[in-house]
Amino acid sequence: MSYVSDLLSVLTPKPSPVPLVRMGGDGDGAYLVPDDIDGVKACFSPGVNNRKTFEDEMARQHGIHCYMCDFSSDVDQLSTPLIPGLQVFDKKWLDIDGGQDSISLQQWVDLYAPDVSQDLLLQIDIEGAEYRNLNSTSEALMRRFRIIIMELHDIATLLDPRQAEVDLAPLLRKLDQTHVCVHIHPNNCCGEVIDPESGRNIPTVAELTLLRRDRFGLRRDPALSTPPCLPHPLDVSCNMPDRPPLHMNQHWLGRAPADLDSQSQKLGHYGDYVSYLWENNKTELANNVLVYEGALQASLRNLYRLASDSRAVSEETVVDWSDGGAKNIAQGKKFMLSDSYPGFPKVGFVRDQEPMFFHTALAMGQFITVDLVYSEKLAWLVLKNRADGLGERARYLFYAVHDEITFNPDSVLPVLMQADFFYSPNSLSVTPLLGQVGRYLTLYSPAFSAIHLSSLRLYSCRNQ
């Protein structure tokens, strides 16, 4: 694997031997935890920032001793009073500088949980200081933490090897020696970047849930493990309600099919965001988000319908770009645009042409409809992006198969964007059409964008 792929593999969630449960309430400060806390003797939580809903649930519902530290907080500023006999707060920074107001992780654990046979839980959110603290922690102490829940900052630096090697890469390699990531949740506070090699979106800040490697022997049958789900149905909507939801894209799960519960959760997150915008009188922005949310909602309904349709054609192979003898039935067929960019025709014929063979207007709700002349049972949609830039405009593409010349936006499904489709002129988007039947195929973007592709190919089931 490449340098970046090697590091991303550490962050990629793996099937968990136990289900994940949410602890800490419904907002920021809640985390997904493997349901494997029986026998955990203590929870260490640096960086409480006056909020301890997570530690309260640990103590009250599970009887786990919780030790907290944060020099920026005070006992009388905590959201709830300390629970006698189960919670301790130290007004100190977690740090390795040896200062009077600091304590290292080793010193802290030695003070309150010196028995090395006891399993612990670490929940750490210290705004970037996690690097120097955990990179300096011994492997023996790391192995004492059965579960590690952490907020990881500046993750996008892994795209720059020189910068990543300062802090991020050493920590990821260290974690990989002892623990396995079973969940990742992006914090929508600070945006994302796209890895051009894998197509994965990399959030600037993300919450990780890691389980110690030896706990994966709890269940011998791998079929009983809990597969990763992004987003998980128990994930909180948004860490920051005034910013758009952020989700890990499908490339994090490789070839695994989109999980319907995850798609439903995404829709709920957008609904929460729209509600916030309405409540704060941001009407124009709310209306724009509602258009996109509507497409997601229609897409979800149709995913459920196709998943239960016994006539649907399952995905067994990916169409080879060289055709492999299959006929591209879209070639030479008439297309119609919702509106065209100046200098481009509104009606034309489908053909392979770089950098693009059509260009819609730059506006919301743009589409291209291809007339196949006859009703066809369709197997694959293969797209090649615009070849000279602005490829990210294809990010919000949906499709509909229909028999009437006009399409219903409530019938759309998502176009799958494989790998580096947005940035590499030689990469393809390959979407299984699952035997849907219709004379027309429409590509549609509910976002404010323009649609422009260098190739659009369709393969019917009769050619398989």
C-alpha positions in Angstrom: 0.0 0.0 0.0 1.0 3.6 -0.4 2.0 5.8 2.5 -1.4 7.4 2.8 -3.3 4.2 2.3 -1.2 2.5 5.0 -2.2 5.2 7.5 -5.8 5.3 6.4 -6.1 1.6 7.0 -5.5 2.2 10.7 -8.4 4.6 10.8 -10.7 2.3 8.8 -13.2 0.7 11.1 -13.2 -3.1 11.3 -16.0 -5.5 12.4 -16.4 -5.4 16.1 -16.7 -8.7 18.2 -19.4 -6.9 20.2 -22.1 -4.4 19.4 -21.5 -0.6 19.9 -23.6 1.3 22.4 -23.8 5.1 22.9 -22.8 6.7 26.2 -22.9 10.3 27.2 -26.3 11.6 26.0 -27.4 12.9 22.7 -25.0 15.7 21.9 -21.3 16.6 21.8 -19.6 14.6 24.4 -21.4 11.3 23.6 -19.4 8.5 22.1 -19.9 5.0 20.7 -18.4 2.3 23.0 -18.0 -1.4 22.4 -20.4 -3.3 24.7 -17.4 -4.9 26.5 -17.0 -2.8 29.7 -17.7 -5.6 32.2 -14.5 -5.9 34.2 -13.2 -2.4 33.3 -12.1 -1.0 36.6 -11.6 2.7 35.8 -12.1 5.3 33.2 -9.5 8.1 32.7 -10.9 11.2 31.0 -8.5 14.1 30.3 -10.1 17.2 28.8 -13.6 17.3 30.3 -14.2 21.0 29.5 -16.8 21.2 32.3 -18.9 18.5 30.6 -19.1 15.0 32.1 -22.2 13.3 30.8 -20.1 10.4 29.6 -18.4 9.9 32.9 -21.7 10.2 34.8 -23.2 7.3 32.7 -20.1 5.3 33.3 -20.3 5.8 37.0 -24.1 5.6 37.6 -25.0 2.8 35.3 -21.9 0.7 35.4 -20.2 1.5 38.7 -16.9 2.4 37.0 -14.6 4.8 38.8 -13.9 7.9 36.7 -10.9 10.1 36.9 -11.0 13.5 35.2 -8.4 16.2 34.7 -8.5 19.6 33.0 -6.6 22.7 34.1 -9.2 24.9 32.3 -12.0 23.7 34.5 -12.9 23.8 38.2 -15.0 21.4 40.3 -17.7 24.0 40.8 -17.9 24.6 37.0 -18.6 21.0 36.1 -22.0 20.3 34.5 -23.0 18.0 37.4 -21.6 17.5 40.9 -18.9 14.8 41.4 -20.4 11.4 42.4 -18.9 10.6 45.8 -16.7 7.5 45.8 -16.9 7.1 42.0 -15.5 10.4 40.5 -12.4 12.4 41.1 -11.4 15.6 39.4 -7.8 17.0 39.2 -7.2 20.6 38.1 -4.2 19.7 35.9 -3.2 19.5 32.3 -2.5 16.1 30.9 1.1 16.7 29.7 4.6 15.5 29.7 6.3 18.8 30.5 6.8 18.0 34.2 5.2 21.3 35.2 3.5 21.9 38.5 0.1 22.2 36.8 0.6 19.0 34.6 0.5 15.3 35.1 1.6 12.6 32.6 -0.7 9.7 31.8 1.7 7.3 33.5 1.8 9.3 36.7 -2.0 9.7 36.7 -2.7 6.0 36.2 -0.1 5.1 38.8 -1.8 7.4 41.3 -5.3 6.0 41.0 -5.1 2.5 39.4 -1.6 1.1 40.1 -2.7 -2.6 39.8 -1.3 -3.5 36.4 -3.7 -6.5 36.1 -6.8 -4.2 35.9 -8.3 -3.2 32.6 -9.0 0.5 32.0 -10.8 2.8 29.6 -9.3 6.0 28.1 -11.6 8.8 26.8 -9.3 11.6 25.6 -10.1 14.9 24.0 -7.3 17.4 24.6 -7.3 19.5 21.4 -4.2 18.1 19.7 -2.2 17.4 22.8 -3.1 13.7 22.4 0.0 13.3 20.1 2.7 14.2 22.5 1.0 12.4 25.4 0.2 9.1 23.7 3.4 9.0 21.7 5.3 9.2 24.9 3.2 6.5 26.7 4.7 3.1 27.1 3.2 0.1 25.2 2.6 -1.6 28.6 0.3 1.2 29.7 -1.4 1.4 26.3 -2.3 -2.3 26.7 -4.0 -1.6 30.0 -6.7 0.4 28.1 -9.2 -2.2 26.9 -11.1 0.6 25.1 -9.7 3.9 23.8 -12.1 6.7 22.7 -10.3 9.7 21.4 -10.8 12.8 19.3 -8.0 13.0 16.8 -7.1 16.4 15.4 -5.4 17.6 12.1 -5.9 14.2 10.4 -5.7 15.8 7.0 -1.9 16.2 7.6 -1.5 12.6 6.6 -1.7 13.7 2.9 1.7 15.4 3.5 4.2 12.7 4.7 6.7 15.2 6.0 4.1 16.8 8.3 2.4 13.5 9.2 5.7 12.0 10.4 6.0 14.6 13.1 3.0 13.4 15.2 0.2 11.7 13.4 1.9 8.8 11.7 3.8 7.6 14.8 0.6 7.7 16.8 -1.4 5.7 14.3 1.3 3.1 14.0 1.5 2.9 17.8 -2.2 2.5 18.2 -2.2 -0.2 15.5 0.2 -2.3 17.5 -2.3 -2.7 20.4 -5.8 -1.7 19.3 -8.2 -1.9 16.3 -10.5 0.9 15.2 -14.1 -0.2 15.3 -15.8 3.1 14.6 -15.0 6.6 13.2 -17.2 9.6 13.5 -16.2 12.9 11.8 -16.6 16.1 13.7 -18.4 18.6 11.5 -16.5 21.5 13.1 -13.6 21.9 10.6 -14.4 20.4 7.2 -12.6 17.7 5.2 -10.2 17.0 2.4 -10.4 14.3 -0.3 -7.6 11.8 -0.7 -7.1 11.7 -4.5 -5.8 8.2 -4.5 -8.6 6.4 -2.6 -11.5 8.9 -2.9 -12.0 8.8 0.8 -13.0 12.0 2.5 -10.6 12.8 5.4 -12.2 15.0 8.2 -9.9 17.5 9.9 -11.2 16.2 13.3 -12.7 12.8 14.0 -13.7 10.7 17.0 -12.3 7.2 17.1 -13.4 4.1 19.0 -10.7 1.5 19.4 -10.8 -1.9 21.0 -7.8 -3.8 22.3 -6.7 -6.6 19.9 -7.0 -9.5 22.4 -10.8 -8.7 22.8 -11.4 -9.9 19.3 -11.2 -13.5 20.5 -14.4 -13.1 22.4 -16.4 -14.6 19.6 -14.9 -17.4 17.5 -17.5 -17.1 14.7 -16.6 -14.1 12.6 -20.2 -14.2 11.2 -21.4 -13.0 14.7 -19.2 -9.8 14.6 -20.8 -6.4 14.1 -19.8 -4.9 10.7 -18.8 -1.2 10.5 -21.6 1.2 9.8 -20.9 4.8 8.6 -22.7 6.7 10.0 -23.8 4.3 12.8 -27.5 4.5 13.7 -26.4 5.6 17.2 -24.1 8.4 16.0 -25.0 11.9 17.1 -26.3 14.2 14.4 -23.8 17.1 14.5 -21.1 18.2 17.0 -21.9 21.7 15.8 -25.5 22.2 14.9 -24.9 25.4 12.9 -22.7 23.6 10.3 -23.7 21.0 7.7 -23.6 17.4 8.6 -20.3 15.5 7.7 -20.2 11.8 7.0 -17.5 9.4 6.0 -18.1 8.5 2.4 -18.7 5.1 0.9 -15.0 4.6 0.0 -14.2 3.9 3.7 -16.2 0.7 3.4 -14.6 -0.5 0.1 -16.9 -2.7 -1.9 -19.4 -3.2 0.9 -22.9 -2.1 -0.2 -24.4 1.0 1.3 -26.2 0.2 4.5 -29.8 1.3 4.5 -29.7 2.2 8.2 -26.7 4.4 7.5 -28.5 6.1 4.7 -31.5 6.7 6.9 -29.2 8.2 9.6 -27.7 10.6 7.1 -31.2 11.8 6.2 -32.0 12.3 9.8 -28.9 14.4 10.3 -29.8 16.7 7.4 -33.3 17.0 8.9 -31.8 18.2 12.2 -29.6 20.7 10.3 -32.6 22.0 8.4 -34.6 22.4 11.6 -31.7 24.4 13.1 -31.6 26.7 10.1 -35.4 27.3 10.3 -35.2 28.0 14.0 -32.4 30.6 13.4 -34.2 32.3 10.4 -31.7 31.1 7.8 -34.5 30.5 5.3 -32.6 30.7 2.0 -30.0 28.2 3.2 -32.6 25.9 4.7 -34.5 25.8 1.4 -31.3 24.9 -0.5 -30.6 22.1 2.0 -34.2 20.9 1.7 -33.7 20.2 -2.0 -30.7 18.0 -1.3 -32.5 16.4 1.6 -35.4 15.6 -0.7 -33.2 13.8 -3.1 -31.7 11.8 -0.3 -35.1 10.9 1.0 -36.3 9.7 -2.4 -33.0 7.8 -2.9 -33.5 6.0 0.5 -37.1 5.0 -0.4 -35.9 3.5 -3.6 -33.0 1.7 -2.1 -35.4 0.0 0.3 -37.6 -0.9 -2.7 -34.8 -2.3 -4.8 -33.4 -4.2 -1.8 -36.7 -6.1 -1.4 -37.3 -6.6 -5.2 -36.6 -10.3 -6.0 -36.3 -9.4 -9.6 -33.3 -7.1 -9.0 -30.1 -8.1 -10.7 -27.3 -8.5 -8.1 -23.9 -7.0 -8.7 -21.4 -9.8 -9.7 -18.8 -8.0 -11.7 -17.8 -4.5 -12.8 -18.1 -3.6 -16.5 -14.7 -3.3 -18.1 -14.0 0.1 -19.6 -13.0 -1.6 -22.8 -16.5 -3.0 -23.1 -15.5 -6.6 -22.9 -17.8 -7.3 -25.9 -20.8 -5.7 -24.2 -22.7 -3.0 -26.1 -22.9 0.5 -24.9 -26.6 1.3 -25.8 -26.3 5.0 -24.9 -23.8 5.8 -27.6 -25.3 8.0 -30.3 -28.6 8.4 -28.5 -30.3 11.8 -28.1 -29.8 13.8 -24.9 -31.7 16.8 -23.5 -30.5 19.2 -20.9 -32.4 21.1 -18.3 -30.5 24.2 -19.4 -27.2 24.6 -21.1 -24.1 26.6 -20.4 -23.5 29.4 -23.0 -21.9 27.9 -26.1 -23.2 24.4 -25.5 -26.3 22.9 -27.1 -29.3 22.0 -25.0 -30.0 19.0 -27.2 -27.4 16.7 -28.7 -26.1 13.1 -29.1 -24.2 11.0 -26.5 -20.6 10.4 -27.5 -17.2 10.0 -25.8 -15.5 13.4 -26.0 -12.9 15.1 -23.9 -12.9 17.3 -21.9 -16.7 16.9 -22.0 -19.5 16.3 -24.5 -22.2 18.4 -22.8 -22.4 21.2 -20.1 -25.6 22.1 -18.2 -26.1 25.6 -16.7 -24.6 26.3 -13.3 -27.7 26.3 -11.1 -29.7 24.1 -8.8 -31.6 21.1 -10.1 -29.7 20.6 -13.4 -30.1 17.3 -15.3 -29.3 15.4 -18.5 -31.9 13.0 -19.9 -30.8 10.3 -22.5 -33.5 8.8 -24.8 -32.8 5.1 -25.4 -35.6 4.9 -28.0 -36.9 1.6 -26.6 -37.6 0.5 -23.0 -34.5 -1.3 -21.8 -33.7 -3.5 -18.7 -30.5 -1.8 -17.5 -27.5 -3.4 -15.8 -24.8 -0.7 -15.5 -24.2 3.0 -15.6 -20.6 3.9 -16.3 -19.5 7.5 -16.2 -16.2 9.2 -16.9 -15.8 12.7 -15.4 -14.9 16.0 -17.0 -11.2 15.6 -18.0 -9.8 19.2 -17.5 -10.9 20.2 -14.0 -13.9 21.0 -11.9 -14.6 17.3 -11.4 -15.9 17.9 -7.8 -19.1 19.2 -9.3 -20.1 15.6 -10.0 -20.2 14.9 -6.2 -24.0 15.3 -5.9 -25.2 13.1 -8.7 -28.4 11.0 -8.7 -30.1 9.0 -11.4 -33.6 8.0 -12.5 -34.8 5.3 -14.9 -38.2 6.2 -16.4 -40.6 5.6 -19.3 -42.1 9.1 -19.6 -39.9 11.9 -21.1 -40.1 13.8 -17.8 -38.6 12.3 -14.7 -39.9 12.4 -11.1 -37.2 13.7 -8.6 -38.8 11.4 -6.1 -37.6 8.4 -8.1 -33.9 9.1 -7.9 -31.1 6.9 -6.6 -27.5 7.8 -5.9 -24.7 7.5 -8.5 -21.8 5.6 -7.0 -18.5 7.5 -7.1 -15.6 5.0 -7.1 -12.0 5.9 -6.0 -10.6 9.1 -7.3 -13.5 9.9 -9.7 -13.4 13.6 -8.9 -9.7 14.2 -9.6 -8.3 11.6 -12.0 -9.4 11.9 -15.7 -9.0 8.1 -16.1 -11.2 7.0 -13.2 -14.7 5.8 -13.6 -18.0 5.8 -11.7 -19.6 2.4 -12.0 -23.2 2.1 -10.7 -25.3 -1.1 -10.8 -28.7 -0.4 -12.1 -30.2 -3.6 -10.8 -32.4 -4.5 -13.7 -34.5 -1.3 -13.7 -36.5 -0.9 -16.8 -37.2 2.3 -18.8 -36.7 4.2 -22.0 -35.0 7.2 -20.4 -32.1 7.6 -18.0 -31.7 11.0 -16.3 -28.7 12.2 -14.3 -29.8 14.8 -11.8 -28.0 17.1 -9.3 -30.2 18.8 -6.6 -27.2 20.9 -5.5 -26.1 24.2 -7.0 -23.8 22.8 -9.6 -23.2 22.1 -13.3 -23.2 18.6 -14.8 -20.5 17.9 -17.4 -19.0 14.5 -18.3 -16.7 13.2 -20.9 -18.5 9.9 -21.2 -21.8 8.3 -20.3 -22.3 4.6 -21.0 -25.2 2.3 -20.4 -25.2 -1.5 -20.5 -28.4 -3.5 -20.7 -29.1 -6.9 -19.1 -29.3 -8.5 -22.5 -25.6 -7.9 -22.9 -24.5 -9.7 -19.7 
